Amino acid sequence: REVATKASRGLGESFVDGWWTTDDLVGLLQLLTRNLEGFDHLRNRWSAVTSPVVDPLRRLRPASKHRDKREIAAHYDLGNDFFELFLDETMAYSCALFDGPEATLHDAQRAKFDRLLRSIDLGPDDHLVEIGTGWGGLAVHAAVEFGARVTTTTISTEQHRHATELVERLGLGDRVTVLLEDYRDLTGTYDKLVSVEMIEAVDWRDHDAFFATCNRLLRPEGKMALQAILVADRRFGRVRNSEDFVKRHIFPGSCIPSLDAITRATARTGDFWLTRYDEFPQHYAETLHRWHDRLQATADEARARGYDDGLLRLWEFYLCYCEAAFLERYVSLAQIVLERPRSIPTALEVRP
């Protein structure tokens, strides 16, 4: 009954409560995800019918920085010592990019940093602004490996504390500034901007505010790199108004965007050109698989740190649920480059 009435929420909650188990959780979730396609067709059609009524009502919800901070805290302030159990030394909590099956998680995360920063031609003369600090791994990498000056912001108290301590420990206080501010409160003008899987924490009603802020922060020659989890355009209208297991138990207030939602928001709010788009769903599946294995291997240490079996089963289902979704390409992972008009050459650079 729980599964029939609550879909993924019921499935996940019943697993966490110990009502069922399986030797191949990812495989089972892949099978269920695969069979959602036909059901999705009906749900998407219903969403198309109801959206003209539902969307205007939902838009009445006022933007709230306090609510956003509370929702972020519900996940990221769980405890740095919990995330340390399964993340690598960079503490990067986002999709890594693997050169091959032998690549370590640490090397793959650094490869992700490199690809994002090279995509916007980051150099030692640039001032980079990062929206969504995480635990500071990318900001430090940009300063050490690219010589850039970095300003990064988060609204997670735990992440801010960790990133600030990391910057101080590495002696990078003159290169990296870590702020505890809402992105909408940022001021100044920057050469480059990067945001890694932070837009999923932005409510769909705030997409315009997010991209308007990005446009405002960048010089006319500026470039922006965005890494984002994406849902198919055809599903976005339904997904943004529904609550699944992840929204209820892991990321309250989250909203996975679609490419169409992003391009429409950028068109409404500024002058960005989308100049590069690449997808890496298989890399996220592998990242999640590695995180799951590491968390399973450190389960006893997690319990010793005060995290109970209910939380561990919650995270086991969450990581496997997401891995299955990427394997079936129910969701995808993209790196997107957006450029202000003056950053794009208007003529071939072949004349003396």
C-alpha positions in Angstrom: 0.0 0.0 0.0 2.8 2.4 0.9 4.4 1.9 -2.6 1.1 2.1 -4.4 0.1 5.4 -2.8 3.4 7.1 -2.3 5.5 5.8 -5.3 9.3 6.3 -4.6 8.5 7.8 -1.2 6.7 4.8 -0.1 9.3 2.4 -1.6 12.1 4.2 0.2 10.3 4.7 3.5 9.4 1.0 3.6 13.0 0.1 2.9 14.3 2.4 5.6 11.7 0.9 8.1 13.1 -2.6 7.3 9.9 -4.0 5.6 11.9 -5.4 2.7 15.4 -5.9 1.5 17.3 -7.2 -1.6 20.7 -8.3 -2.6 20.7 -6.0 -5.6 19.0 -2.7 -4.7 20.4 -0.8 -7.7 19.2 -3.5 -10.1 15.7 -3.5 -8.6 15.5 0.3 -8.8 16.7 0.2 -12.4 13.9 -2.2 -13.3 11.3 0.0 -11.6 12.7 3.1 -13.2 12.6 1.5 -16.6 8.9 0.7 -16.1 8.1 4.2 -15.2 8.2 5.4 -18.8 4.7 4.3 -19.7 3.3 5.7 -16.4 5.2 8.9 -16.9 3.5 9.5 -20.2 0.1 9.7 -18.4 1.5 11.8 -15.5 3.2 14.2 -17.9 -0.1 14.7 -19.8 -2.0 15.2 -16.6 0.6 17.8 -15.5 0.2 19.6 -18.8 -3.5 19.9 -18.2 -3.2 21.0 -14.5 -0.2 23.3 -14.8 -2.1 26.4 -16.1 -4.1 26.3 -12.8 -1.5 25.0 -10.4 1.6 27.0 -11.5 0.1 30.5 -10.9 -1.0 29.4 -7.4 2.5 28.0 -6.6 4.1 31.2 -7.8 2.4 33.0 -5.0 4.9 31.5 -2.6 7.2 34.4 -1.7 11.0 33.9 -2.0 12.5 33.4 1.4 16.2 33.4 2.1 15.5 32.1 5.6 13.6 29.1 4.2 16.4 28.4 1.7 18.9 28.5 4.6 16.8 26.1 6.7 16.4 23.7 3.8 20.1 23.7 3.1 20.9 23.1 6.7 18.6 20.1 6.8 21.0 18.3 4.5 24.5 19.8 4.5 24.6 20.6 8.2 24.0 16.9 9.1 27.6 16.9 10.2 30.9 17.2 8.4 32.1 14.0 10.1 29.3 12.1 8.3 30.2 13.2 4.8 33.8 12.5 5.6 32.9 8.8 5.8 32.3 8.5 2.1 33.6 11.5 0.3 37.3 11.6 -0.9 39.9 14.0 0.3 38.6 16.9 -1.8 35.2 16.6 0.0 33.6 17.2 -3.3 29.9 16.2 -3.1 29.2 16.3 -6.8 29.7 14.2 -9.9 33.3 13.2 -10.6 34.8 12.6 -14.1 36.7 9.3 -14.5 39.4 8.7 -17.0 38.7 5.0 -16.7 37.7 2.3 -14.3 41.1 2.4 -12.5 40.8 6.1 -11.7 40.5 6.9 -8.0 37.6 9.0 -6.7 40.1 11.7 -5.7 41.7 11.9 -9.1 38.2 11.9 -10.8 37.1 14.8 -8.6 40.2 16.8 -9.5 39.6 16.1 -13.1 36.1 17.5 -12.7 37.5 20.7 -11.2 40.1 21.0 -14.1 37.5 20.5 -16.8 35.1 23.1 -15.4 37.8 25.7 -14.8 39.4 25.2 -18.2 36.0 25.5 -19.9 35.9 29.1 -18.8 39.6 29.7 -19.5 40.4 30.5 -15.9 43.8 32.2 -15.5 45.9 33.8 -12.8 44.6 37.3 -13.7 41.0 36.3 -13.1 38.8 36.8 -10.1 36.4 33.8 -9.9 33.2 33.8 -8.0 31.7 30.5 -6.9 28.1 30.1 -6.0 27.8 27.1 -3.7 31.1 26.5 -1.8 30.6 22.9 -0.8 33.5 22.1 1.5 35.9 24.4 -0.4 37.6 21.9 -2.7 37.0 23.7 -6.0 37.9 27.1 -4.6 41.2 25.9 -3.3 41.9 24.0 -6.5 41.2 27.2 -8.5 43.6 29.2 -6.4 46.4 26.6 -6.2 46.3 25.1 -9.7 45.2 28.1 -11.7 46.5 31.0 -9.7 43.1 32.7 -9.6 41.7 34.9 -6.9 38.4 33.3 -5.6 35.4 34.5 -3.8 33.0 31.7 -2.8 29.7 31.7 -0.9 27.6 29.2 0.9 24.6 29.4 3.3 25.6 26.2 5.1 27.2 26.9 8.5 29.0 23.6 8.6 30.4 24.0 5.1 31.5 27.5 5.7 33.4 26.5 8.9 35.1 23.6 7.1 36.0 25.7 4.0 37.3 28.6 6.1 39.5 26.2 8.2 40.8 24.6 5.0 41.8 28.0 3.4 43.5 29.0 6.6 45.4 25.7 7.0 46.7 26.0 3.4 47.7 29.6 3.8 45.4 30.8 1.1 43.8 33.6 2.9 45.1 36.2 0.5 43.7 34.2 -2.5 40.4 32.7 -1.3 37.5 34.5 0.5 34.8 32.3 1.9 31.5 34.0 2.6 28.4 32.9 4.5 25.9 34.8 2.3 22.9 34.1 0.1 24.0 34.3 -3.5 21.5 37.1 -4.2 23.3 39.3 -1.7 26.7 39.1 -3.6 28.1 42.3 -4.8 30.9 43.3 -7.1 32.0 42.3 -10.6 34.0 39.1 -11.5 35.8 37.7 -14.5 34.5 34.2 -14.2 31.8 32.3 -12.4 31.3 28.7 -11.5 28.5 26.8 -9.8 28.5 23.1 -9.2 25.2 21.3 -8.6 23.9 24.2 -6.5 21.0 25.1 -8.9 19.2 21.9 -7.8 18.8 23.7 -4.4 17.2 26.7 -6.2 13.4 26.5 -6.4 12.1 26.7 -9.9 10.3 29.9 -9.0 13.7 31.4 -8.3 15.5 30.4 -11.5 15.1 33.9 -12.9 16.7 35.4 -9.7 19.6 33.0 -9.9 20.5 33.7 -13.5 19.9 37.4 -13.2 22.4 37.4 -10.3 24.9 35.5 -12.3 24.5 37.9 -15.2 24.9 40.9 -12.9 28.0 39.5 -11.2 29.9 38.9 -14.5 31.8 41.5 -16.5 30.6 41.9 -20.1 33.5 39.6 -21.2 32.7 37.1 -18.4 32.1 33.3 -18.7 30.2 31.0 -16.4 30.5 27.2 -15.9 27.4 25.4 -14.5 27.3 21.7 -13.5 23.8 20.5 -13.0 21.7 17.5 -12.6 18.9 17.6 -15.3 15.6 16.1 -15.8 14.1 15.7 -19.3 12.2 18.7 -20.6 9.0 16.6 -21.0 9.1 15.8 -17.2 10.0 19.1 -15.8 6.4 20.5 -15.5 5.5 17.5 -13.3 8.7 17.1 -11.4 8.7 20.7 -10.2 5.3 20.3 -8.5 5.7 16.9 -7.0 7.5 15.4 -4.1 9.6 12.2 -4.4 11.7 10.3 -1.8 14.7 12.7 -2.3 12.7 15.8 -1.9 11.0 14.6 1.2 13.9 13.0 3.0 17.2 14.2 1.5 16.9 17.6 -0.2 13.8 19.4 1.1 12.9 22.3 -1.2 15.1 21.0 -4.1 14.1 21.1 -7.8 16.0 19.4 -10.6 15.9 21.7 -13.6 15.6 20.8 -17.2 17.8 22.3 -20.0 14.7 24.1 -21.3 14.1 25.6 -17.9 17.7 26.9 -17.7 17.7 28.4 -21.2 14.3 30.1 -20.8 15.5 31.6 -17.5 18.7 32.9 -19.0 16.8 34.3 -21.9 14.4 36.2 -19.6 17.1 37.6 -17.3 20.2 38.6 -19.2 22.3 38.2 -22.3 24.0 34.8 -21.9 24.9 32.7 -24.8 25.1 28.9 -24.3 28.3 28.0 -26.0 29.0 24.5 -24.7 27.0 21.6 -23.4 28.2 18.1 -22.4 26.5 15.3 -20.5 28.1 12.7 -18.2 25.3 10.6 -16.6 27.5 7.4 -16.5 30.1 9.3 -14.5 27.5 10.2 -11.9 26.4 6.6 -11.6 30.0 5.6 -11.0 30.4 8.4 -8.4 27.3 7.3 -6.5 28.5 3.7 -6.6 31.8 4.6 -5.1 30.1 6.7 -2.4 27.8 3.8 -1.5 30.7 1.4 -1.3 32.7 3.7 1.0 29.7 4.4 3.2 29.0 0.7 3.6 32.6 0.1 4.4 32.6 2.7 7.2 29.2 1.8 8.6 30.7 0.8 12.0 32.5 4.1 12.2 29.3 5.9 11.4 27.5 4.2 14.3 30.5 5.0 16.6 30.0 8.7 15.6 26.3 8.5 16.6 24.6 7.9 13.3 22.0 5.2 13.6 21.0 2.3 11.4 17.9 4.2 10.2 20.0 7.0 8.8 22.4 4.5 7.2 19.5 2.7 5.5 18.1 6.1 4.4 21.4 6.9 2.7 21.8 3.4 1.2 18.4 3.8 -0.5 19.2 7.4 -1.6 22.5 6.6 -3.2 21.2 3.4 -4.9 18.0 5.2 -6.0 20.1 8.0 -7.7 22.6 5.5 -9.2 19.7 3.6 -10.8 18.2 6.9 -12.2 21.5 7.9 -13.9 22.1 4.4 -15.2 18.6 4.5 -16.8 19.1 8.1 -17.8 16.0 9.1 -16.0 18.1 12.0 -15.0 21.4 13.3 -16.5 24.4 15.3 -15.5 25.6 18.2 -17.6 28.3 20.8 -17.7 27.2 24.0 -19.4 29.2 27.1 -20.4 27.3 30.4 -20.6 29.1 33.5 -21.9 28.4 37.2 -21.9 28.4 38.5 -25.5 31.7 40.3 -25.4 33.5 37.1 -24.4 32.7 35.5 -27.8 35.0 36.6 -30.7 33.0 38.2 -33.5 35.6 37.4 -36.2 38.1 34.8 -36.8 41.4 35.6 -35.1 43.5 35.1 -38.3 44.4 38.7 -39.2 47.7 40.3 -37.9 
